[in-house]
Amino acid sequence: MVTLVIGGSGSGKSEYAENLAVSLGQERRIYIATMKPWDEECRQRIERHRQMRAKKQFETVECYRSLKELKLPGDGKAGVILLECMSNLVSNELFGLGEENEAPYLEEGAVSKEILRGIKNLEEKAEHVIIVTNEVFSDGDSYSKETLVYRKVLGEVNQRIGKEAGTVVEVAAGIPIIIKNR
């Protein structure tokens, strides 16, 4: 079953998602990290978060793009997969990673299809899939063309996942608000 956890920056959505994953039992927990370490500060932050997750028995797997091709280490199965976070994945698919010999990044219309195929891949590997995403539509009204495209695609991805998900939770000020629960 898929659970979508959405919230603004600093809302507590990540902590909620991690605690939910832990509450689902002692089976194997995989944390899929989608944030590419762009600089030393970012690398230090990622390492700190990795150590915190290890205390909760998460195995971290980095996947910046091409979620549909992801293979899990070992037997390829998990009790829970937590994907953190969809907004990074959408950005990476739209704009690339800035690496030499990188596969071409996706056109706007292909991103949501690619990501939804990736979610299906995760569902085949785990009983529970928890997806963390950002709510980026409550602030500002003047953005660059690229940012407008990003917001449009992230909104489409969030809506499509939300429709298919068994549970959708919005976290505001650390308070989970159940939007949908099948």
Secondary structure in CASP SS format (residue, H / E / C, confidence):
PFRMAT SS
TARGET T0000
AUTHOR 0000-0000-0000
METHOD secondary structure of the structure
MODEL  1
M C 1.00
V E 1.00
T E 1.00
L E 1.00
V E 1.00
I E 1.00
G E 1.00
G C 1.00
S C 1.00
G C 1.00
S C 1.00
G C 1.00
K H 1.00
S H 1.00
E H 1.00
Y H 1.00
A H 1.00
E H 1.00
N H 1.00
L H 1.00
A H 1.00
V H 1.00
S H 1.00
L C 1.00
G C 1.00
Q C 1.00
E C 1.00
R C 1.00
R E 1.00
I E 1.00
Y E 1.00
I E 1.00
A E 1.00
T C 1.00
M C 1.00
K C 1.00
P C 1.00
W C 1.00
D C 1.00
E H 1.00
E H 1.00
C H 1.00
R H 1.00
Q H 1.00
R H 1.00
I H 1.00
E H 1.00
R H 1.00
H H 1.00
R H 1.00
Q H 1.00
M H 1.00
R H 1.00
A H 1.00
K C 1.00
K C 1.00
Q C 1.00
F E 1.00
E E 1.00
T E 1.00
V E 1.00
E E 1.00
C C 1.00
Y C 1.00
R C 1.00
S C 1.00
L H 1.00
K H 1.00
E H 1.00
L C 1.00
K C 1.00
L C 1.00
P C 1.00
G C 1.00
D C 1.00
G C 1.00
K C 1.00
A E 1.00
G E 1.00
V E 1.00
I E 1.00
L E 1.00
L E 1.00
E E 1.00
C C 1.00
M H 1.00
S H 1.00
N H 1.00
L H 1.00
V H 1.00
S H 1.00
N H 1.00
E H 1.00
L H 1.00
F H 1.00
G C 1.00
L C 1.00
G C 1.00
E C 1.00
E C 1.00
N C 1.00
E C 1.00
A C 1.00
P C 1.00
Y C 1.00
L C 1.00
E C 1.00
E H 1.00
G H 1.00
A H 1.00
V H 1.00
S H 1.00
K H 1.00
E H 1.00
I H 1.00
L H 1.00
R H 1.00
G H 1.00
I H 1.00
K H 1.00
N H 1.00
L H 1.00
E H 1.00
E C 1.00
K C 1.00
A E 1.00
E E 1.00
H E 1.00
V E 1.00
I E 1.00
I E 1.00
V E 1.00
T E 1.00
N E 1.00
E C 1.00
V C 1.00
F C 1.00
S C 1.00
D C 1.00
G C 1.00
D C 1.00
S C 1.00
Y C 1.00
S C 1.00
K H 1.00
E H 1.00
T H 1.00
L H 1.00
V H 1.00
Y H 1.00
R H 1.00
K H 1.00
V H 1.00
L H 1.00
G H 1.00
E H 1.00
V H 1.00
N H 1.00
Q H 1.00
R H 1.00
I H 1.00
G H 1.00
K H 1.00
E H 1.00
A C 1.00
G C 1.00
T E 1.00
V E 1.00
V E 1.00
E E 1.00
V E 1.00
A E 1.00
A C 1.00
G C 1.00
I E 1.00
P E 1.00
I E 1.00
I E 1.00
I E 1.00
K E 1.00
N E 1.00
R C 1.00
END
